[in-house]
C-alpha cells in the first residue's frame, strides 16, 4: 500500500515537473519567435524608411497600406521620433519640414486624424490630438477645429488637447474657432483657450480686434480685450479705447486693463473718465491700475479725486497707483492716512514707508515738527510700526524721545515689546522717562516687572515716572514691588506708591498706607488718604477722621472723600460739622462724601444737613441733596428756590437743572422774572440742561431781558438747545444795533450750531467784521459747559463758518476751503464750501470749482458750482458751461442750467434748447417755460425764428407746443392754430390739449375747429378742453359735439352739458334720447332726469336703470345729489335730484322717496308719489332684482300661492 | 431791352440749386445762388436781386432768420421773398408769413406753379416800386 502511494506521488511529481518544463520551453520558444518576428518587423520598417529616404515613392505607396495596426504606427512613429531627435540640433528648416511631411506621406497623420474623430475612448482621442499637435501639420487643423467646435464633446481634455495642438500648429485658420471658443459656457475653457491664442502672437491681432468690435457675447469680447493687452500691440489701442464705452462692464474692465498693459498714453484721458465716472467699482479699479501702469502725470490729480471713491477697495488700488507716480503722490497719500477705512489707512502708511517718506518724517520729528509727529502717529496707528521701532535706536536723542512719545499712542503688541526692550538699553534719563510714560499710556501689563526694577534707579525723576507708570498698569502683588518705594526718600515716589497701592486694591496694603498717612509730606498723606478711600478700608476710618482735621486743605479734602468712600455712618457728624465755613472745594468734597455714606433714613439726613444756618452749610446740603436725588430732597431743593440768599437760590436752580427735575420747570420759568440777574442766568442754564422744548418761547422772551448778561445768555442757550425756529431771532440779534458784542458773538455761534443753509450769507457777512475766533478764545478758558458744548458741536460738524472764523489770513482760508472741497465726503459740506468761496469772491478758486462742476458725483454740488461759475465766467466760457450743464445726467442740473439761458444770446441758447426739446424732461421743460416767459417780445420772435427754422422731430414739436401753451406769450394762439393743421394727429392732439391752458377767448374759435378734426382723440381732447371753459363758454362747443359721429364723444358731451348747463340743453337731450347707441340714449335720459322737468321714469323700464345710473354717477357724485335734494332752494334742482337718486341703488332710492314725501314743494311731493307708483309697476318685473337691486313683488306673490290651503 | 430779373436762390442742396436754376434760366431769369443764410444776406446786400427764393433749413442762419432780417432792413424790405421748402406744415407756413414772406411753395413742387408765383410777385413788386 505504501509503495503504491509513493509511486503515485512520484508519478505525479514527475508529471508536474515535466509539464512545467514543457510550459517553460514552449513559452521561451514563443517569446523568442515573437521577438524575432518583431525584430524582423523593425528591420522591415527601417528598410521602409530607408526607401522613403531614397524617395522611392512607388514602393512607399504600395507598402503604406501594410501598416494597419496601431502598434505598427506606434513603432513607426517611434522610429520617426528617434530620427527627429537626431535631426534637431543642426537641422535646417527644410529638413525638419521634410521629416514632418513624412508623417503625412506615411499615412500616420490620417490614422491619427481618424483616431481623433472616431476613437471610442477619450484618452485615445486626446492622445491623437496631442500627437497631431506635435506633428504640426496644417492638414490636421480642420479636424482639430471640428473637435474644438463640437459642443457635444464632453471631454474637456480632448477639447483642450485639440486647442493646444492648434496652438502648436499655429495655422491662422485655427484662430477663428479658437476665438469662438472664448464664448464657451464652461468657465474653465476660455482662460485656457486664451493661453493658446497667445501663442499665435501678433498674428492673432486682427481676429481679436474683429471679435472685440463685434456685438454679441460679452465674455468673448472681454477675453479678446485681455489677450490684446497681453500681446501689447499698439495698434489695438483705438479698438480698446472704443471698448471703454461698452455697455458690458466686464468688457470695459478688461479693455482698461489691456490699455494699461500696452501703456499707450493716448488712453489716459479716457481711462481717467472711466475711473471717475463708471458706476461699477471693478471697472474703476481696472482703470486705476491701468493709469498706475502707464504712469502719466496727467492722471495724478484725478487719482487724488478718486481717493474719495465710495468703495474702499477702489481707494486701495488708487493708493497703489499713486505709489507708482512717485514723489508727487506723497501729499495725497498722507491725506489717505485719515481715510475712514482701516485697510486703506494701512495701505497708505505702508506705501509711504516704501517711498521712504516715513524715514524723512522721523528726521523731522526730531526737530519738533508737529505735523510730522501727527502723521507718524497716524501711520503707526495704521499698522506701520517697524520703522518707528527701529527709530528707538536712532543716534539723535531728540528723535528717540519723539518716537518714544509717538509710540505711546500706537496700540500694537510689537510696540510694547520694543518699548520694554528699549527701557533696558536707554541711557538718557528724559528718554527713559518718556518710555515709561508711553508704557503707562499703553497700559501694558508685561511692563510692570521691568518698570518696577526702575524703582531702584538712582535718578529721582525715573523713579517718579516708574511709580506713575505703575499707577496705570495693572499688576498683582503690589506690596512686593512697592515695598521699597513706600520708603523712598523722594516724596513724589512715596506718593506715587500710595496711589498705586490704592489703584491695585490689595487690602494687605492698608498697613503701609496707614503709615503713609502719617508721612511728613502733605502730598503723600493726601495720596495715602485717597488710596485708603479706594480700598474702602473700614479699619482706617479713625485715622481718616484725624486726617480730615489735617491743617493742609489737600489732605482734608482727600480724607473727606475717603470717608465718603468708606461710607460708614459714624463719620456723618464729623462731615456735617466740617461743612461749617468750609472752603468751596472742601464743601464740595464733604457734600460728595455725605452723598456716599449709607443713609438708613434719608429724612434724618435732611435733619442733620440743615442744622447749619450758614450759607456754606446750606450750599453743601444742596450738593448732597442733588446727589441723593431723593424725592423729599428734591422738594426741599425746590423750596429753596425762594431762599433769601441769592447764592443759595442759584445753587438750588443749578441742582434742579442737574437733576433734570421737570416738575420744577414752572417755578424756574417764574424765576426768569427774578430781580436777581444771577438767578435769571442760572435759570436759563438750568432750563437748557433740561432741554424741555416747551420753555423755548420763554427763553426767546429772555432775549429781550433788561440785563445784557441775561440777554447774551439767552442767545447762547437757544443755540445750545438747537432750536431751529429761533434762527430768525438770532439773525435779528446779529442785525440789531442794540445787541452787545457778547450777544452778537453768541448769536453767531448759535447760528453755526443750527447749521441752516439760509444763514450762511449772514454768518459770513458778520464774520467779515466780527472776530469770532478771538471772542471764543477769550471765553474758552471759563468753565462754561454750554459754551463748550456749542463750540465742540461746530468743531465736530466741521463747520465751514467756524473755519472761516478761525483762519487768520484770506489765503490760508481759501487754501483750507479748497482742500475741504477736495476731500470732504459729505455733499452738503462741499456745497457750503462753494457757497462760501462765492461769498468770499474768491477768483483763485475758479479752476477748482470748475473741476468740481465737471467731476463731482453730487448733483447739488454741481449746481452750486455752476452758480459760482456763472457769476464769474466770461461770456464764451459761460456758454460752454451752460451747454455742458445741459448735457448733465441729472435733471436738476439741466434745469438749473436752463434757467440761466436768459444770460446768453439767443443764437447760443438756440442749439441748447432745440437739443433739450427731444428729452421730454419735465424739469427741463419747466425751466424752458420760465426762460421763454422772461424773453422780451423781439427776442422771443428771434428765438422762435431759430426754433421753427430747424428740422424738429415730432416729439420735439410736441414738446415745443406744450411749452408755448404754458408760456402764454402774446401771439402764441396764432402759432398754435397753425399747429392744429399739422398732418400728424399726434401733434394735433398735443396742441389741442395745450389749448386748455390759454385764455378762453383765444381758444373758442380754435376748439370749434378741432371738433371737425378727423382724428377721434383730437376731438376728445377738444371736448375736455371745452368742458374746462366753464358753463357759458363751453355750451356752444359741447352742443357741436353732440353731433359728433363717435357715440362716445356724443355721450361725453351730453354728460358735460348735464353738469354745466342742463336746462339750456334740454331739447338736445330729448333729441338724443332717440340716438342709435344705447349708451348715448341712457346718457340723454340721465341728463333729462337730472334736469328735472321731464318724466323720464315714464319712458323707461327697469332694464334701462343700470345704464342711466352709471351715466348719472359720471355727472355728479351721489353726495351732491343728496345735498341738492335736501338743501337746494330751487324746486327744479330738487326734482332733478329726486329723479336722479331714483335711478340709483334701493337704499338711496328709498331715502330719496322718503325725503320727497316731506318736501315743502307740492311739485316735488307729486313727483315722489309718481315715482313710487312707477316703482311698484317695475317691481312686478321678474328681473326687477337684477336691474333695480330690489325684490320683485311677483316672486313673493308666487310663493304665497304655492303654500297649501291658500287660495 | 428790359434788364432780366435777378433771382437769388438759397438752398444747401446742390441738386435743388441746379434744378431750379435751370427752370429759372429757361424762363429768362438771371440766377444767383447761395448755400447758407449768412452768404444769402451778403449777396442780397451786394447784388440787390429782384426776388429771394429761400429754403427754410439752412446752415449759419435759417431761412426765417434771413427773411426777417431782410424785412427789417429799411432798404431791403420791399424785396419779395418766397420760401421753397420741404418743411411745409401749416405751422411752417404760418411762421413764414409771420416773418414777412410773400409766398410759400412746398417741395416737391410743380415748376409751373413756382414760375407763376414768381411772376405774380415780381409784377406786384414792379407796381409798388412804380
Interface residues (C-beta under 8 A of the other chain):
Chain A: X941 X942 X944 X945 X946 X948 X949 X950 X951 X957 X974 X975 X977 X978 X979 X980 X981 X982 X983
Chain B: X56 X57 X58 X62 X63 X64 X65 X68 X87 X89 X90 X91 X92 X93 X94 X95 X98 X99
